[in-house]
Amino acid sequence: MIKIIFFLIIVFNILFAQQTPLEKSNFTKLTSHSELSEFIREVDLTSDLLKAEILTKSPEGRELFAVYFSKGKFGEDENKIKVLIFAQQHGNEQSGKEGALLLIKELLKPENQYLFDKIDFVLVPQMNPDGSEKNQRRNGNGMDLNRNHLILTEPETQALHKIFDKYLFEVTMDVHEYWPFGEEWKKLGFRRNFDITVGAITNINISEKIRNISYQKYLPFIFNFVNEKGYTAFHYLPGGPVGVDYLRYSTFDINDGRQSFGIQNTLSFIQEGMNGEDYNTDRIERRAKSQMLGMLGLIKFSYDNKDQIKKLVAEERKKLIENKVEEKVAIQLDHFSDGNKLELKLLSYYSNKDTIVTVDDFRSVVKSIYEVERPKGYLIPKNLSELKQWMDNHNLFYTDVKLKSSDKVEQYFIDSIGTVDFERDTIVNPYVSVNEVTDKVNLSEYYFLPVKQLKNNMIVIALEPKSMLGLVTYKQFEHLLKKGEKYLIIRVID
């Protein structure tokens, strides 16, 4: 009898432990980092399906956890599709973290474990524990993590890219919250009211075939999946308010969590749940559950379309690695209208009901406004240690320089430095001339960084001086751009 009681107590404790901290508080208190840590360690002990790992520590010393779901050894079965979801890069967007913890509980249910017959899945439930504890956007170093995926200066983003480089996930999702309560929208009398909004990749250097499956197959699927569960979903559309400013799909920049992986021909998405008016517990139960459903939907879509996605991603990544891609790389882009209007469902402040509003200025198409010829690679000065660190952080392949007799070397000269508008922001736009280098270059002073690798497009976009998405647009690298001087990074062409 005592043994039976003891067994029942253990079972009860396990079941109760698998309640998330938010559930234990009856959805009245946000999960602290210590509670998140305890929850993850508890579920790690109770299930053979998952394993927890500490990826790194934040600037203030808090652990970043990755939770691996796999039947067998993770990454060993090449027939499985690998999926990565990460949440709460912005500390004041709490529902991503809460939804991620609910997802762990959901995936451990017996009826969902079939998913791992075809999937190896990694979940990083909280990218920014320092910001979360203070309910503030930035991390402990004052950095916006979702603008750090190109320069990779922060331990959190470095760790995320390290795990991506190790497993090369075919599918990724970055989970955020949007805030629809701005004063300009209130003046209009309407606001966005979708439980979740989803954005696909928009940078046109990414494989068109991958962009097509994102828009034509996944987005219709996830909108229907979420709607069937009693929640609402639509495209993630920054901009507005309607009639005051244009609406568009999300940025084409490659410095965020979605496009930094998408530029490597990954099926990659951003999911934005609706925040609360207090950036805290307002409507947190619905917010967390809808975020969980969106994440679960991505996993189910990956399961149902495993073979198609794996084949497509492998083919399109091979083109990057073998450099069998477009000769031109778009390094300045903009949003344009295709002439069609958008019928957008908004919540009316007057009637408190959903109302259809026509958006005349909907810029749904991204086009190139400046391109460069794709080089064979770049000569990186060895004395620029910050560039070597950048290459190492991105796990890029580079060597000492050994040029062929047929290779040509050319170098930019910065004639002057102007500005260009980039999604309502003003950034540098240098005027350059380019000349073949005829003087003998001391090759021992350079590394050779070939573009013939998976991060092919990223390398070109990052290193070209006129790139509106490049390193020179960041404070840490602005010294590379000096008026009246040569640009120190040299192009090698066939």
URPESUL-V286607 format. One record per residue. RES is the residue in three letters. SS is DSSP state (h for helix, s for strand, l for the rest). BURIAL is b if it has 9 or more other C-alpha atoms within 8 Angstrom, else e. D_CENTER is the distance of its C-alpha to the mean C-alpha in Angstrom with 1 decimal. Layout:
# URPESUL-V286607
res:RES ss:SS burial:BURIAL d_center:D_CENTER
res:RES ss:SS burial:BURIAL d_center:D_CENTER
This chain:
# URPESUL-V286607
res:MET ss:l burial:e d_center:53.9
res:ILE ss:h burial:e d_center:52.3
res:LYS ss:h burial:e d_center:50.0
res:ILE ss:h burial:e d_center:48.9
res:ILE ss:h burial:e d_center:48.2
res:PHE ss:h burial:e d_center:46.3
res:PHE ss:h burial:e d_center:44.2
res:LEU ss:h burial:e d_center:43.5
res:ILE ss:h burial:e d_center:42.5
res:ILE ss:h burial:e d_center:39.9
res:VAL ss:h burial:e d_center:38.6
res:PHE ss:h burial:e d_center:38.4
res:ASN ss:h burial:e d_center:36.6
res:ILE ss:h burial:b d_center:34.0
res:LEU ss:h burial:e d_center:33.5
res:PHE ss:h burial:e d_center:33.3
res:ALA ss:h burial:b d_center:31.0
res:GLN ss:l burial:b d_center:28.5
res:GLN ss:l burial:b d_center:28.4
res:THR ss:l burial:b d_center:25.3
res:PRO ss:h burial:b d_center:26.4
res:LEU ss:h burial:b d_center:25.5
res:GLU ss:h burial:e d_center:27.8
res:LYS ss:h burial:e d_center:30.5
res:SER ss:l burial:e d_center:30.6
res:ASN ss:l burial:e d_center:31.0
res:PHE ss:l burial:b d_center:27.8
res:THR ss:l burial:e d_center:29.4
res:LYS ss:l burial:e d_center:27.6
res:LEU ss:l burial:b d_center:24.0
res:THR ss:l burial:b d_center:23.2
res:SER ss:l burial:e d_center:23.8
res:HIS ss:h burial:b d_center:22.3
res:SER ss:h burial:e d_center:25.6
res:GLU ss:h burial:b d_center:25.7
res:LEU ss:h burial:b d_center:22.3
res:SER ss:h burial:b d_center:23.5
res:GLU ss:h burial:e d_center:26.8
res:PHE ss:h burial:b d_center:25.3
res:ILE ss:h burial:b d_center:23.1
res:ARG ss:h burial:b d_center:26.1
res:GLU ss:h burial:b d_center:28.4
res:VAL ss:h burial:b d_center:26.5
res:ASP ss:h burial:b d_center:26.2
res:LEU ss:h burial:e d_center:30.0
res:THR ss:h burial:e d_center:30.7
res:SER ss:l burial:e d_center:28.8
res:ASP ss:l burial:e d_center:28.9
res:LEU ss:l burial:e d_center:25.9
res:LEU ss:s burial:b d_center:23.4
res:LYS ss:s burial:b d_center:23.2
res:ALA ss:s burial:b d_center:21.6
res:GLU ss:s burial:e d_center:20.7
res:ILE ss:s burial:b d_center:20.1
res:LEU ss:s burial:b d_center:17.3
res:THR ss:s burial:b d_center:18.4
res:LYS ss:s burial:b d_center:19.8
res:SER ss:l burial:b d_center:18.6
res:PRO ss:l burial:b d_center:20.7
res:GLU ss:l burial:e d_center:23.1
res:GLY ss:l burial:e d_center:23.5
res:ARG ss:l burial:b d_center:21.7
res:GLU ss:s burial:b d_center:20.3
res:LEU ss:s burial:b d_center:16.7
res:PHE ss:s burial:b d_center:17.4
res:ALA ss:s burial:b d_center:16.0
res:VAL ss:s burial:b d_center:17.9
res:TYR ss:s burial:b d_center:18.8
res:PHE ss:s burial:b d_center:20.4
res:SER ss:l burial:b d_center:22.7
res:LYS ss:l burial:b d_center:26.3
res:GLY ss:l burial:e d_center:27.4
res:LYS ss:l burial:e d_center:25.8
res:PHE ss:l burial:b d_center:22.1
res:GLY ss:l burial:b d_center:21.1
res:GLU ss:l burial:e d_center:24.8
res:ASP ss:l burial:e d_center:25.2
res:GLU ss:l burial:e d_center:23.9
res:ASN ss:l burial:e d_center:24.6
res:LYS ss:l burial:b d_center:21.9
res:ILE ss:s burial:b d_center:18.4
res:LYS ss:s burial:b d_center:15.7
res:VAL ss:s burial:b d_center:12.9
res:LEU ss:s burial:b d_center:10.3
res:ILE ss:s burial:b d_center:9.2
res:PHE ss:s burial:b d_center:8.4
res:ALA ss:s burial:b d_center:9.7
res:GLN ss:l burial:b d_center:11.3
res:GLN ss:l burial:b d_center:9.6
res:HIS ss:l burial:b d_center:12.2
res:GLY ss:l burial:b d_center:15.6
res:ASN ss:l burial:b d_center:17.3
res:GLU ss:l burial:b d_center:15.1
res:GLN ss:l burial:b d_center:17.0
res:SER ss:h burial:b d_center:16.9
res:GLY ss:h burial:b d_center:13.6
res:LYS ss:h burial:b d_center:15.4
res:GLU ss:h burial:b d_center:18.5
res:GLY ss:h burial:b d_center:17.3
res:ALA ss:h burial:b d_center:15.8
res:LEU ss:h burial:b d_center:19.3
res:LEU ss:h burial:b d_center:20.9
res:LEU ss:h burial:b d_center:19.0
res:ILE ss:h burial:e d_center:20.4
res:LYS ss:h burial:b d_center:23.8
res:GLU ss:h burial:e d_center:23.4
res:LEU ss:h burial:b d_center:22.5
res:LEU ss:l burial:b d_center:25.5
res:LYS ss:l burial:e d_center:27.8
res:PRO ss:h burial:e d_center:30.1
res:GLU ss:h burial:e d_center:29.3
res:ASN ss:h burial:b d_center:25.6
res:GLN ss:h burial:b d_center:26.2
res:TYR ss:h burial:e d_center:26.9
res:LEU ss:h burial:b d_center:23.2
res:PHE ss:h burial:b d_center:23.2
res:ASP ss:h burial:e d_center:25.9
res:LYS ss:l burial:b d_center:23.3
res:ILE ss:s burial:b d_center:20.0
res:ASP ss:s burial:b d_center:18.9
res:PHE ss:s burial:b d_center:16.2
res:VAL ss:s burial:b d_center:14.4
res:LEU ss:s burial:b d_center:13.4
res:VAL ss:s burial:b d_center:12.4
res:PRO ss:l burial:b d_center:13.9
res:GLN ss:l burial:b d_center:13.7
res:MET ss:l burial:b d_center:11.6
res:ASN ss:l burial:b d_center:14.0
res:PRO ss:h burial:b d_center:17.5
res:ASP ss:h burial:b d_center:19.3
res:GLY ss:h burial:b d_center:17.9
res:SER ss:h burial:b d_center:18.5
res:GLU ss:h burial:b d_center:22.0
res:LYS ss:h burial:e d_center:22.8
res:ASN ss:l burial:b d_center:20.8
res:GLN ss:l burial:b d_center:19.3
res:ARG ss:l burial:b d_center:16.0
res:ARG ss:l burial:b d_center:15.9
res:ASN ss:l burial:b d_center:16.4
res:GLY ss:l burial:b d_center:19.9
res:ASN ss:l burial:e d_center:19.9
res:GLY ss:l burial:e d_center:19.2
res:MET ss:l burial:b d_center:15.8
res:ASP ss:l burial:b d_center:12.9
res:LEU ss:h burial:b d_center:10.2
res:ASN ss:h burial:b d_center:7.4
res:ARG ss:h burial:e d_center:9.7
res:ASN ss:l burial:b d_center:10.3
res:HIS ss:l burial:b d_center:8.1
res:LEU ss:l burial:b d_center:10.9
res:ILE ss:l burial:e d_center:13.8
res:LEU ss:l burial:b d_center:12.9
res:THR ss:l burial:e d_center:15.8
res:GLU ss:l burial:b d_center:14.9
res:PRO ss:h burial:b d_center:15.8
res:GLU ss:h burial:b d_center:12.9
res:THR ss:h burial:b d_center:10.2
res:GLN ss:h burial:b d_center:13.0
res:ALA ss:h burial:b d_center:13.6
res:LEU ss:h burial:b d_center:10.2
res:HIS ss:h burial:b d_center:10.3
res:LYS ss:h burial:b d_center:13.9
res:ILE ss:h burial:e d_center:13.6
res:PHE ss:h burial:b d_center:11.3
res:ASP ss:h burial:e d_center:14.0
res:LYS ss:h burial:e d_center:16.7
res:TYR ss:h burial:e d_center:16.0
res:LEU ss:l burial:e d_center:14.0
res:PHE ss:l burial:b d_center:12.5
res:GLU ss:l burial:b d_center:13.1
res:VAL ss:s burial:b d_center:10.8
res:THR ss:s burial:b d_center:7.5
res:MET ss:s burial:b d_center:6.4
res:ASP ss:s burial:b d_center:4.8
res:VAL ss:s burial:b d_center:8.3
res:HIS ss:s burial:b d_center:9.9
res:GLU ss:s burial:b d_center:13.4
res:TYR ss:s burial:e d_center:15.0
res:TRP ss:l burial:b d_center:18.5
res:PRO ss:l burial:b d_center:21.1
res:PHE ss:l burial:e d_center:24.2
res:GLY ss:l burial:e d_center:24.5
res:GLU ss:h burial:e d_center:28.1
res:GLU ss:h burial:e d_center:27.8
res:TRP ss:h burial:b d_center:26.9
res:LYS ss:h burial:b d_center:29.8
res:LYS ss:h burial:e d_center:32.1
res:LEU ss:h burial:e d_center:31.2
res:GLY ss:l burial:b d_center:32.0
res:PHE ss:s burial:b d_center:28.9
res:ARG ss:s burial:b d_center:25.4
res:ARG ss:l burial:e d_center:22.5
res:ASN ss:l burial:e d_center:23.1
res:PHE ss:l burial:b d_center:20.6
res:ASP ss:l burial:b d_center:19.7
res:ILE ss:s burial:b d_center:16.2
res:THR ss:s burial:b d_center:14.6
res:VAL ss:s burial:b d_center:12.0
res:GLY ss:s burial:b d_center:10.3
res:ALA ss:s burial:b d_center:10.1
res:ILE ss:l burial:b d_center:9.4
res:THR ss:l burial:b d_center:11.9
res:ASN ss:l burial:b d_center:12.5
res:ILE ss:l burial:b d_center:15.9
res:ASN ss:l burial:e d_center:16.0
res:ILE ss:l burial:b d_center:13.9
res:SER ss:l burial:b d_center:16.5
res:GLU ss:h burial:e d_center:18.2
res:LYS ss:h burial:e d_center:19.0
res:ILE ss:h burial:b d_center:15.4
res:ARG ss:h burial:b d_center:14.9
res:ASN ss:h burial:b d_center:18.2
res:ILE ss:h burial:b d_center:17.6
res:SER ss:h burial:b d_center:14.4
res:TYR ss:h burial:b d_center:16.6
res:GLN ss:h burial:e d_center:20.0
res:LYS ss:h burial:b d_center:19.5
res:TYR ss:h burial:b d_center:16.5
res:LEU ss:h burial:b d_center:16.5
res:PRO ss:h burial:b d_center:20.3
res:PHE ss:h burial:b d_center:20.1
res:ILE ss:h burial:b d_center:17.8
res:PHE ss:h burial:b d_center:19.7
res:ASN ss:h burial:e d_center:22.9
res:PHE ss:h burial:b d_center:21.9
res:VAL ss:h burial:b d_center:21.1
res:ASN ss:h burial:b d_center:24.1
res:GLU ss:h burial:e d_center:26.4
res:LYS ss:l burial:e d_center:25.7
res:GLY ss:l burial:e d_center:26.8
res:TYR ss:l burial:b d_center:23.6
res:THR ss:l burial:b d_center:22.2
res:ALA ss:s burial:b d_center:19.1
res:PHE ss:s burial:b d_center:18.3
res:HIS ss:s burial:b d_center:16.0
res:TYR ss:l burial:b d_center:13.7
res:LEU ss:l burial:b d_center:16.0
res:PRO ss:l burial:e d_center:15.8
res:GLY ss:s burial:e d_center:19.1
res:GLY ss:l burial:b d_center:22.7
res:PRO ss:l burial:b d_center:24.9
res:VAL ss:l burial:b d_center:26.5
res:GLY ss:l burial:b d_center:29.5
res:VAL ss:l burial:e d_center:28.5
res:ASP ss:l burial:b d_center:25.3
res:TYR ss:l burial:b d_center:23.4
res:LEU ss:s burial:b d_center:20.5
res:ARG ss:s burial:b d_center:17.8
res:TYR ss:l burial:b d_center:14.6
res:SER ss:l burial:b d_center:11.4
res:THR ss:l burial:e d_center:11.2
res:PHE ss:l burial:b d_center:11.4
res:ASP ss:l burial:e d_center:10.4
res:ILE ss:l burial:b d_center:8.5
res:ASN ss:l burial:b d_center:8.1
res:ASP ss:l burial:b d_center:4.9
res:GLY ss:l burial:b d_center:1.8
res:ARG ss:l burial:b d_center:2.4
res:GLN ss:h burial:b d_center:5.4
res:SER ss:h burial:b d_center:6.0
res:PHE ss:h burial:b d_center:6.4
res:GLY ss:h burial:b d_center:7.8
res:ILE ss:l burial:b d_center:10.2
res:GLN ss:l burial:b d_center:11.6
res:ASN ss:l burial:b d_center:12.7
res:THR ss:l burial:b d_center:10.5
res:LEU ss:s burial:b d_center:10.7
res:SER ss:s burial:b d_center:7.1
res:PHE ss:s burial:b d_center:6.9
res:ILE ss:s burial:b d_center:6.3
res:GLN ss:s burial:b d_center:9.6
res:GLU ss:s burial:b d_center:11.6
res:GLY ss:s burial:b d_center:15.0
res:MET ss:s burial:b d_center:17.9
res:ASN ss:l burial:b d_center:18.8
res:GLY ss:l burial:b d_center:22.4
res:GLU ss:l burial:e d_center:24.8
res:ASP ss:l burial:e d_center:25.2
res:TYR ss:l burial:b d_center:21.6
res:ASN ss:l burial:b d_center:23.3
res:THR ss:l burial:b d_center:25.1
res:ASP ss:l burial:e d_center:25.9
res:ARG ss:l burial:e d_center:25.5
res:ILE ss:h burial:b d_center:23.3
res:GLU ss:h burial:e d_center:24.7
res:ARG ss:h burial:e d_center:23.6
res:ARG ss:h burial:b d_center:20.2
res:ALA ss:h burial:b d_center:19.5
res:LYS ss:h burial:b d_center:21.1
res:SER ss:h burial:b d_center:19.3
res:GLN ss:h burial:b d_center:15.9
res:MET ss:h burial:b d_center:17.3
res:LEU ss:h burial:b d_center:18.6
res:GLY ss:h burial:b d_center:15.4
res:MET ss:h burial:b d_center:13.9
res:LEU ss:h burial:b d_center:17.3
res:GLY ss:h burial:b d_center:17.4
res:LEU ss:h burial:b d_center:14.4
res:ILE ss:h burial:b d_center:16.4
res:LYS ss:h burial:b d_center:19.5
res:PHE ss:h burial:b d_center:18.3
res:SER ss:h burial:b d_center:17.2
res:TYR ss:h burial:b d_center:20.7
res:ASP ss:h burial:e d_center:22.6
res:ASN ss:l burial:e d_center:21.1
res:LYS ss:h burial:b d_center:20.7
res:ASP ss:h burial:e d_center:23.1
res:GLN ss:h burial:e d_center:21.9
res:ILE ss:h burial:b d_center:18.2
res:LYS ss:h burial:b d_center:19.2
res:LYS ss:h burial:e d_center:21.7
res:LEU ss:h burial:b d_center:19.7
res:VAL ss:h burial:b d_center:16.8
res:ALA ss:h burial:e d_center:19.5
res:GLU ss:h burial:e d_center:21.5
res:GLU ss:h burial:b d_center:18.8
res:ARG ss:h burial:b d_center:17.7
res:LYS ss:h burial:b d_center:21.4
res:LYS ss:h burial:b d_center:21.8
res:LEU ss:h burial:b d_center:19.5
res:ILE ss:h burial:b d_center:21.2
res:GLU ss:l burial:e d_center:24.6
res:ASN ss:l burial:b d_center:23.9
res:LYS ss:l burial:e d_center:25.1
res:VAL ss:l burial:e d_center:22.9
res:GLU ss:l burial:e d_center:23.7
res:GLU ss:l burial:e d_center:25.9
res:LYS ss:s burial:e d_center:24.3
res:VAL ss:s burial:b d_center:20.8
res:ALA ss:s burial:b d_center:19.8
res:ILE ss:s burial:b d_center:19.1
res:GLN ss:s burial:b d_center:20.0
res:LEU ss:s burial:b d_center:19.0
res:ASP ss:s burial:b d_center:19.7
res:HIS ss:s burial:b d_center:19.6
res:PHE ss:s burial:b d_center:22.9
res:SER ss:l burial:b d_center:24.8
res:ASP ss:l burial:e d_center:26.1
res:GLY ss:l burial:e d_center:29.0
res:ASN ss:l burial:e d_center:28.1
res:LYS ss:l burial:b d_center:28.0
res:LEU ss:s burial:e d_center:25.8
res:GLU ss:s burial:e d_center:27.4
res:LEU ss:s burial:e d_center:25.3
res:LYS ss:s burial:b d_center:26.3
res:LEU ss:s burial:b d_center:26.5
res:LEU ss:s burial:b d_center:28.4
res:SER ss:s burial:b d_center:31.6
res:TYR ss:l burial:b d_center:32.7
res:TYR ss:l burial:e d_center:36.3
res:SER ss:l burial:e d_center:36.5
res:ASN ss:l burial:e d_center:33.6
res:LYS ss:l burial:e d_center:33.0
res:ASP ss:s burial:e d_center:30.4
res:THR ss:s burial:e d_center:31.4
res:ILE ss:s burial:e d_center:30.4
res:VAL ss:s burial:e d_center:29.8
res:THR ss:s burial:e d_center:29.8
res:VAL ss:s burial:b d_center:27.2
res:ASP ss:l burial:e d_center:29.0
res:ASP ss:l burial:b d_center:26.5
res:PHE ss:s burial:b d_center:23.4
res:ARG ss:s burial:b d_center:21.6
res:SER ss:l burial:b d_center:19.8
res:VAL ss:s burial:e d_center:20.0
res:VAL ss:s burial:b d_center:18.3
res:LYS ss:s burial:b d_center:20.9
res:SER ss:s burial:b d_center:21.5
res:ILE ss:s burial:e d_center:23.9
res:TYR ss:s burial:e d_center:24.2
res:GLU ss:s burial:b d_center:23.9
res:VAL ss:s burial:e d_center:25.1
res:GLU ss:s burial:e d_center:26.7
res:ARG ss:l burial:b d_center:24.6
res:PRO ss:l burial:b d_center:26.5
res:LYS ss:l burial:b d_center:27.4
res:GLY ss:s burial:b d_center:25.8
res:TYR ss:s burial:b d_center:26.2
res:LEU ss:s burial:b d_center:28.7
res:ILE ss:s burial:b d_center:27.1
res:PRO ss:s burial:b d_center:29.8
res:LYS ss:l burial:b d_center:30.3
res:ASN ss:l burial:e d_center:31.4
res:LEU ss:l burial:e d_center:28.0
res:SER ss:h burial:e d_center:26.8
res:GLU ss:h burial:e d_center:23.5
res:LEU ss:h burial:e d_center:22.5
res:LYS ss:h burial:b d_center:23.6
res:GLN ss:h burial:e d_center:21.5
res:TRP ss:h burial:b d_center:18.5
res:MET ss:h burial:b d_center:19.3
res:ASP ss:h burial:e d_center:19.9
res:ASN ss:h burial:b d_center:16.7
res:HIS ss:l burial:b d_center:14.9
res:ASN ss:l burial:e d_center:17.6
res:LEU ss:l burial:b d_center:19.0
res:PHE ss:l burial:e d_center:22.4
res:TYR ss:l burial:e d_center:25.1
res:THR ss:s burial:e d_center:28.9
res:ASP ss:s burial:e d_center:32.0
res:VAL ss:l burial:b d_center:33.1
res:LYS ss:l burial:e d_center:35.4
res:LEU ss:l burial:e d_center:35.7
res:LYS ss:l burial:e d_center:37.7
res:SER ss:l burial:e d_center:40.7
res:SER ss:l burial:e d_center:39.1
res:ASP ss:l burial:b d_center:35.9
res:LYS ss:s burial:b d_center:35.9
res:VAL ss:s burial:b d_center:34.4
res:GLU ss:s burial:b d_center:33.5
res:GLN ss:s burial:b d_center:32.5
res:TYR ss:s burial:b d_center:31.4
res:PHE ss:s burial:b d_center:33.6
res:ILE ss:s burial:b d_center:32.2
res:ASP ss:s burial:b d_center:34.9
res:SER ss:s burial:b d_center:33.5
res:ILE ss:s burial:b d_center:30.3
res:GLY ss:s burial:e d_center:29.6
res:THR ss:s burial:b d_center:26.8
res:VAL ss:s burial:e d_center:24.6
res:ASP ss:s burial:e d_center:23.0
res:PHE ss:s burial:b d_center:19.2
res:GLU ss:l burial:e d_center:18.1
res:ARG ss:l burial:e d_center:21.0
res:ASP ss:s burial:e d_center:20.4
res:THR ss:s burial:e d_center:22.9
res:ILE ss:s burial:b d_center:22.0
res:VAL ss:s burial:b d_center:24.2
res:ASN ss:s burial:b d_center:25.5
res:PRO ss:s burial:b d_center:28.0
res:TYR ss:s burial:b d_center:30.9
res:VAL ss:s burial:b d_center:31.4
res:SER ss:s burial:e d_center:34.0
res:VAL ss:s burial:e d_center:33.7
res:ASN ss:s burial:e d_center:36.6
res:GLU ss:s burial:e d_center:37.4
res:VAL ss:l burial:b d_center:38.1
res:THR ss:l burial:e d_center:41.8
res:ASP ss:l burial:e d_center:42.5
res:LYS ss:l burial:e d_center:42.1
res:VAL ss:l burial:e d_center:38.7
res:ASN ss:l burial:e d_center:39.0
res:LEU ss:h burial:e d_center:36.5
res:SER ss:h burial:e d_center:36.8
res:GLU ss:h burial:e d_center:35.0
res:TYR ss:s burial:b d_center:31.7
res:TYR ss:s burial:b d_center:29.1
res:PHE ss:s burial:b d_center:28.2
res:LEU ss:s burial:b d_center:24.5
res:PRO ss:s burial:b d_center:24.6
res:VAL ss:l burial:b d_center:22.0
res:LYS ss:l burial:b d_center:23.1
res:GLN ss:l burial:b d_center:20.2
res:LEU ss:l burial:b d_center:16.9
res:LYS ss:l burial:b d_center:15.1
res:ASN ss:h burial:b d_center:17.8
res:ASN ss:h burial:b d_center:16.1
res:MET ss:h burial:b d_center:14.0
res:ILE ss:h burial:b d_center:17.3
res:VAL ss:h burial:b d_center:19.2
res:ILE ss:h burial:b d_center:16.8
res:ALA ss:h burial:b d_center:16.6
res:LEU ss:h burial:b d_center:20.4
res:GLU ss:l burial:b d_center:22.2
res:PRO ss:l burial:b d_center:23.9
res:LYS ss:l burial:b d_center:23.6
res:SER ss:l burial:b d_center:19.9
res:MET ss:l burial:b d_center:18.5
res:LEU ss:l burial:b d_center:15.1
res:GLY ss:l burial:b d_center:16.9
res:LEU ss:h burial:b d_center:17.9
res:VAL ss:h burial:b d_center:21.0
res:THR ss:h burial:b d_center:19.3
res:TYR ss:l burial:e d_center:18.5
res:LYS ss:h burial:e d_center:21.5
res:GLN ss:h burial:e d_center:21.3
res:PHE ss:h burial:b d_center:22.0
res:GLU ss:h burial:b d_center:24.0
res:HIS ss:h burial:e d_center:27.1
res:LEU ss:h burial:e d_center:26.5
res:LEU ss:l burial:b d_center:27.5
res:LYS ss:l burial:b d_center:31.2
res:LYS ss:l burial:e d_center:33.5
res:GLY ss:l burial:e d_center:36.5
res:GLU ss:l burial:e d_center:35.1
res:LYS ss:s burial:b d_center:33.7
res:TYR ss:l burial:b d_center:30.0
res:LEU ss:l burial:e d_center:30.0
res:ILE ss:l burial:b d_center:27.4
res:ILE ss:s burial:b d_center:29.5
res:ARG ss:s burial:b d_center:28.8
res:VAL ss:s burial:b d_center:30.4
res:ILE ss:s burial:b d_center:31.2
res:ASP ss:l burial:e d_center:33.3
